[in-house]
Amino acid sequence: MRLRSVCVFVATFWGWIPGSPVQGADEERDREAAVLAAAVRQQAHEHLDETARELGTVLCVAIDPGGAPQSASREFLARVGTEPSLRRAAECDPRPSGAVEAMTLRPAVIVTVGPIDWIAEDEAWVDVSYFRTSLVSAQRRYRVVLEREGWVSLGPILLDAPV
């Protein structure tokens, strides 16, 4: 009986039992990573136009789970897709005259995604900030929804009130 209890504990700890707390936490982290990846893809589309690509501009990514931005992991960047211009935020320097990739001094845009505000099971609002220079930077909120093909960012949320 004691061996069975130990096996159940180990299986639960490693997420082998469907519905275990660990498995649920893994699924939640996977869902959050998919939402953040959709927001990063949107930022790559916005910031890496033809002109930026000709200049060799890179997109440096940080993730903010809530109050403590961190450089994105290589695994996370691989999840975003095959965009060759993506870098970890730790590989870039925010300078007043303009963000650069630290090793090459190529122009950069530093993007921080998160935290996530869950609106529904299939909709999240994601805070996104970007920094190009001390004068060209912004903070916005993006709507990310679950569609058939996966999580997709629909663009910035524009909240407008009557005068």
C-alpha positions as CSV (number, residue, x, y, z in Angstrom):
1,M,0.0,0.0,0.0
2,R,2.8,2.4,0.9
3,L,4.6,1.8,-2.5
4,R,1.3,2.6,-4.3
5,S,1.1,5.9,-2.4
6,V,4.7,6.8,-3.4
7,C,3.9,5.9,-7.1
8,V,0.8,8.1,-7.1
9,F,2.7,11.0,-5.6
10,V,5.5,10.7,-8.1
11,A,3.1,10.3,-11.0
12,T,1.1,13.4,-9.8
13,F,4.3,15.4,-9.3
14,W,5.5,14.7,-12.9
15,G,2.0,15.3,-14.4
16,W,1.5,11.7,-15.5
17,I,-2.0,11.5,-14.1
18,P,-4.5,13.3,-16.3
19,G,-6.0,16.2,-14.4
20,S,-3.2,16.4,-11.9
21,P,-2.2,19.9,-10.6
22,V,1.1,19.7,-12.4
23,Q,-0.4,18.8,-15.7
24,G,-2.9,21.6,-15.4
25,A,-0.1,24.1,-14.6
26,D,1.8,22.9,-17.7
27,E,-1.3,23.3,-19.9
28,E,-1.8,26.9,-18.5
29,R,1.9,27.8,-19.2
30,D,1.6,26.3,-22.7
31,R,-1.6,28.4,-23.3
32,E,0.1,31.6,-22.0
33,A,3.2,31.0,-24.1
34,A,1.0,30.5,-27.2
35,V,-0.8,33.8,-26.5
36,L,2.5,35.7,-26.0
37,A,4.0,34.1,-29.2
38,A,1.0,35.4,-31.1
39,A,1.7,38.9,-29.7
40,V,5.4,38.7,-30.8
41,R,4.4,37.6,-34.3
42,Q,2.2,40.7,-34.5
43,Q,5.1,42.9,-33.4
44,A,7.4,41.3,-36.0
45,H,4.8,42.1,-38.6
46,E,4.5,45.7,-37.4
47,H,8.1,46.5,-36.9
48,L,10.0,44.5,-39.5
49,D,8.7,46.0,-42.8
50,E,10.8,45.9,-46.0
51,T,12.8,49.0,-45.0
52,A,13.6,47.7,-41.5
53,R,14.7,44.4,-43.0
54,E,17.0,46.2,-45.6
55,L,18.6,48.0,-42.6
56,G,19.1,44.6,-40.8
57,T,16.9,45.6,-37.9
58,V,16.3,42.9,-35.3
59,L,13.4,42.4,-32.9
60,C,14.6,41.8,-29.3
61,V,12.0,40.1,-27.2
62,A,11.3,40.2,-23.4
63,I,8.4,38.6,-21.5
64,D,6.7,40.3,-18.6
65,P,4.7,37.8,-16.5
66,G,3.7,40.6,-14.2
67,G,6.1,43.3,-12.9
68,A,9.5,41.7,-13.8
69,P,10.4,41.6,-17.5
70,Q,12.7,38.8,-18.5
71,S,14.6,38.1,-21.7
72,A,12.8,35.5,-23.8
73,S,14.3,32.1,-23.8
74,R,15.6,30.5,-27.0
75,E,12.8,27.9,-26.7
76,F,10.2,30.6,-26.7
77,L,11.7,32.3,-29.7
78,A,11.6,29.0,-31.6
79,R,8.0,28.7,-30.7
80,V,7.3,32.1,-32.3
81,G,8.3,30.8,-35.7
82,T,11.1,30.9,-38.2
83,E,11.7,34.7,-38.1
84,P,15.5,35.1,-38.4
85,S,15.4,38.6,-37.0
86,L,14.3,37.6,-33.6
87,R,16.7,38.0,-30.6
88,R,16.5,37.6,-26.9
89,A,16.2,41.0,-25.2
90,A,19.5,40.3,-23.3
91,E,21.3,40.5,-26.7
92,C,20.3,44.1,-27.2
93,D,21.0,47.5,-25.7
94,P,18.4,50.3,-25.2
95,R,20.3,53.4,-26.0
96,P,18.7,56.9,-26.1
97,S,19.8,57.3,-29.7
98,G,18.3,54.0,-30.6
99,A,18.2,50.3,-29.6
100,V,20.9,48.1,-31.0
101,E,21.9,44.5,-31.1
102,A,24.8,44.4,-28.6
103,M,27.3,42.4,-30.7
104,T,26.7,43.8,-34.2
105,L,25.3,47.3,-33.4
106,R,22.5,46.5,-35.9
107,P,19.4,48.6,-35.3
108,A,16.9,47.0,-33.0
109,V,13.4,47.2,-31.6
110,I,13.1,46.0,-28.0
111,V,9.6,44.5,-27.5
112,T,8.2,43.4,-24.1
113,V,5.0,41.3,-24.2
114,G,2.9,40.7,-21.1
115,P,1.3,40.5,-18.7
116,I,-1.8,38.8,-20.0
117,D,-5.4,39.8,-19.0
118,W,-7.7,36.9,-19.7
119,I,-11.1,38.2,-21.0
120,A,-12.5,34.7,-21.8
121,E,-11.2,31.2,-22.4
122,D,-10.6,32.1,-26.1
123,E,-9.6,35.8,-25.7
124,A,-6.7,37.6,-24.0
125,W,-5.5,41.2,-23.9
126,V,-1.8,41.4,-23.8
127,D,0.2,44.5,-22.8
128,V,3.0,45.2,-25.3
129,S,5.6,47.9,-25.1
130,Y,8.3,48.6,-27.6
131,F,11.4,50.8,-27.6
132,R,13.2,52.1,-30.7
133,T,14.7,55.3,-29.3
134,S,13.9,57.5,-26.3
135,L,11.5,59.4,-28.5
136,V,10.0,56.5,-30.5
137,S,8.5,54.0,-28.0
138,A,5.0,53.1,-26.9
139,Q,2.9,50.9,-24.7
140,R,-0.3,49.4,-26.1
141,R,-2.7,46.6,-25.4
142,Y,-3.4,43.9,-28.1
143,R,-6.3,41.6,-28.5
144,V,-5.3,37.9,-29.0
145,V,-8.0,35.3,-29.8
146,L,-8.1,31.6,-30.3
147,E,-9.0,30.7,-33.9
148,R,-9.0,27.4,-35.7
149,E,-5.3,27.7,-36.6
150,G,-4.3,28.7,-33.0
151,W,-3.8,31.9,-31.1
152,V,-3.8,35.1,-33.3
153,S,-3.2,38.7,-32.5
154,L,-5.9,40.9,-34.0
155,G,-4.1,44.1,-33.3
156,P,-4.2,47.0,-30.8
157,I,-7.2,47.7,-28.7
158,L,-8.5,51.2,-29.2
159,L,-10.6,52.3,-26.3
160,D,-12.4,55.5,-27.2
161,A,-14.8,57.5,-25.1
162,P,-17.3,60.2,-26.1
163,V,-16.3,63.7,-25.3
